[in-house]
Amino acid sequence: MITHRGRRSVAWSTGLLVALLAAPAAAQSADSVFRVRHGSPALVKFGKWGVLALGLGMGLKAAAAHSDADRADTRLTNYCLDDPRRCDQKPGGSYLDPVAERHYQQALRGDRRARGWLIGGEAAVLGAAGLFVWELTRPRQRPDNIPFAPEVSLEGRVTRLGVRVGF
């Protein structure tokens, strides 16, 4: 169950990601000096960072939800240690005492929220990893503005290093 605050966080995160990916950066213009041909599309090139940030943010939300669940469980434990009769349970497993049941339900809700954020964060990080790998395997051409290119050649047991300068 996602709370109103959780839905709002997801909506803001999604909106921010869409806004960042939709707006072209100045370096993406057609007259850019650093344009690389046959590379990855701009959505992949810059979107992987947004997806990675989204995954990390979801991981932080999962940690916060887990802390909330942990605090609720600690409250339940302390409540039961004060008077063990408070934690008597019905045959179905629920607590007889409404305060103990409330603490238990808060712990369960926190755990469910943490699980949801964690699964979303893992999916985002996996997606970002896929985008990184996809971009690394794309063929690229060198930018036009590199004035020299280092050269390395191996001939037998001899390694030659050199620099080619273009004018």
N, C-alpha and C positions, 0 to 999 in steps of 0.2 A: 504494500500500500504506500503510495507516494503522497506525502503531505502537500499542502498548498505551497509551502515554502520550497519544497523539493521540485515541484512542477515549475515554479517560477525560475529556479536555478537552471533547470534543463532548458527552459524556453530562452533564457538570456544567453546561455552557452551556445545553443543552436543558432540563435540570431546573430551573435557575434561571429561565429564561424562562417555563416553564410555571407555576412557583410565583408569579412576579410577576403573571402575567396572570390567574391563578385567584383570587387573594385580592382581595376588594373593598376599595378604599381608603375612608377615613372620609368623604371628600367625595362618594362615590357613594351615600350613604345616601338613603333616600326623603325624609327631613326636611331635607336639605341646603338651605341658603339659596341656594347658587350653582347650583342645578339648572337646566340649559338643556333646554328641550323640543325635540323634533324634531332633535336634533343627532346626532352619530355615536355608535354603541354604545361602551361603555367599553372593549371589547376593541380597537377601532380607535383610540380616543382615546389610550389609554395603551400599547397594544401596538406602535404604530409606533416608539416610543422604544426599546422592548426589541429590536425587530427591527433597528433602526439600530445599537444597541450591539452586538448579535450580529455584524452585518456588520463593524463596526470591529474587534471582537475577532478575527474570522477574518482580517481584513487584517493584523493584528499577528502572528498565527500564521503567515501566509504569508510575511511579512518574515523571521521567525525561521527558517523552513524554508529560505528562499532563502539566508540567511546561512550556514546549515549546509552547503548545497550548494556555496556559494562557497568556504568553507574547505576542503572536501574537494577541490575543483578546484585550489585553490592548493597543497595538499599534493601532489597528483599532478604539478603543474607543477614544483614544487621537486624532487620525487623524480626526475623525468625530466631536469632540468637538471644534477643531480649526476652522473648517468651515463646518457647518451642510450640506451645499449643496454638499459636496464631497460624502456624503453617500446616495444620491438619488439612487433609485433602478429602474431597468427595470421591465416591467410587469412579467417577469419570476422569479424575485427575486434576480437576480445578480446585483452587483453594477455598476453604470455607470462609475465611476472613476476607472481606472485600478489599482491604488495603493491600494484603499480600497478593491477591489476584491482580490488582491494578499494577503493582510493581512487576509481576511476572509478565503481564500483557505488554507493558512498556518495553521490557527486555526483548520480547519476541518481535515487536514492531521494529525496534532498533536493529535487530539482527536481519530482518527481512530487507529493511532499507539498505543496510550495509552490503548485503548479498547482491541486491539489484545494482547499486553503484559499482560494485567490484566487477560484476559481469560486464556492465557497460564499458568500464575503463579497460578491462582486458580486451574486449572486442575492438575498442578504439586503438589501443597500442598494437594489436595484431594487424589492424588495417594500416596503421602508419608504417609498420615493418614491411608489409606487402608493398606499399607505395615506395619506400626506400629501395627495396630490392628491384622493383620494376624500373625505377629511374636509373639505378646503377647498371642495369643490363641493356639500356637503350643505346644505340650507336650515336656517337657525338662527333662533331667536327670542331676543330680548333677555332676559336674566335679570330677575326681578321686583324685585330689590333695587337697581336703578340709579335714584337720586333725580332726576336730570336728564338730558336728552338734548340734545346740541348740534344745531343746525339750520343748514343751508347752503342757500341758494336763489340761483338765477341768473335774472335777468330782464333780457334784452337785454345791456347792457354793465355792469349793476350786480350786484354780488355782495353778498348780505345774510347776515350771521352772527347767530345768536341762540342763546339757551338756554331750554329749556322746563323748568320746575321742577314736579314733581308732589308733592302733599301727601297 
